[in-house]
C-alpha cells in the first residue's frame, strides 16, 4: 500500500467503515510508516475533539422563528434594544400590560432550556457508553484480524528478553512483557498494532489453544482494577491501568480465565519499569 492510498482510507478506518482486508493492509502499512502513523493519530485526536465538543446554544436560537417573535413581543423589554448603557429614569406603569404572556414566555424559555440540558446530559451519557462499546469492538476486531495467517506476531519467540527489546524505538514507551508460564499462560511473541488511532504494543500469550492479545499503550492516571466484559461471539475483554499504562486483553477464554490472566500479569515481576 502506498502512502497516498493510506491517507484515503484513514477516515473510513476511524469510522469503522473498512472491510477486514483493507483494515489489515492499512494496519501493516501504518506499522511500517511513521508519517502515516502520525497522520492517523492526528486525525483520531481531531475526531475525538469534535466528538467531545459541546456547542453553546441559547434556548431562543433553537425556537421556530414565529414562536421566537411572539415571545420577544410579549416580553416587557425589547430583545433588540441597544446594549449601550442609558441613564436610569422612572418608568410609568404600562397601560393594559398583562403579565401572563410574559410569564408564559419565560416558562417556554425555561422549558426549552431545560430540554436542551436534558438532551445534552443524555448525549454525554450516550457518548461515554458508545466510546466504551466502540473500544471493545475495536479491540475484538484487531484480535480477529491478528488471527489471519502471518499476522499474529512480528517477533515470534517465548523469550521475553527478546520480545521486549524488539519494541525499542518503535513506540513512545517500553511495553511490559512478563513470564506467566507458572500461571498457565505461555508467551508467544509480540507485534506492533494500531488501536483507537494510535500505535500500540500487542503482546501475545496462549492458554491451551486460545490466543490472548494484550494491547498496551500510555494512559496517565491512577491504577485501576481489571474489568471484564462479554464482547459477543464468544469473545471476552479485560482492561485495567497500571503504572501509567492501559492494558486491554482479549480472547475466547471465559471471564474467570481472563481475570486469572489479568491477575497473574499484574502481580508478576516486571522485566523493567515502563519508561
C-alpha positions, 0 to 999 in steps of 0.5 A: 500500500502506498502512502497516498492510498493510506491517507484515503482510507484513514477516515473510513478506518476511524469510522469503522467503515473498512472491510477486514482486508483493507483494515489489515493492509492499512494496519501493516502499512501504518506499522511500517510508516511513521508519517502515516502513523502520525497522520492517523493519530492526528486525525483520531485526536481531531475526531475525538475533539469534535466528538467531545465538543459541546456547542453553546446554544441559547434556548431562543436560537433553537425556537421556530422563528414565529414562536421566537417573535411572539415571545420577544413581543410579549416580553416587557423589554425589547430583545433588540434594544441597544446594549449601550448603557442609558441613564436610569429614569422612572418608568410609568406603569404600562397601560393594559400590560398583562403579565401572563404572556410574559410569564408564559414566555419565560416558562417556554424559555425555561422549558426549552432550556431545560430540554436542551440540558436534558438532551445534552446530559443524555448525549454525554451519557450516550457518548461515554457508553458508545466510546466504551462499546466502540473500544471493545469492538475495536479491540475484538476486531484487531484480535480477529484480524491478528488471527489471519495467517502471518499476522499474529506476531512480528517477533515470534519467540517465548523469550521475553528478553527478546520480545521486549527489546524488539519494541525499542524505538518503535513506540513512545514507551517500553511495553511490559512483557512478563513470564506467566508460564507458572500461571498457565499462560505461555508467551508467544511473541509480540507485534506492533498494532494500531488501536483507537488511532494510535500505535500500540504494543500487542503482546501475545500469550496462549492458554491451551489453544486460545490466543490472548492479545494484550494491547498496551499503550500510555494512559496517565492516571491512577491504577485501576482494577481489571474489568471484564466484559462479554464482547459477543461471539464468544469473545471476552475483554479485560482492561485495567491501568497500571503504572501509567499504562492501559492494558486491554486483553482479549480472547475466547477464554471465559471471564474467570480465565481472563481475570486469572490472566489479568491477575497473574500479569499484574502481580508478576515481576516486571522485566523493567519499569515502563519508561 
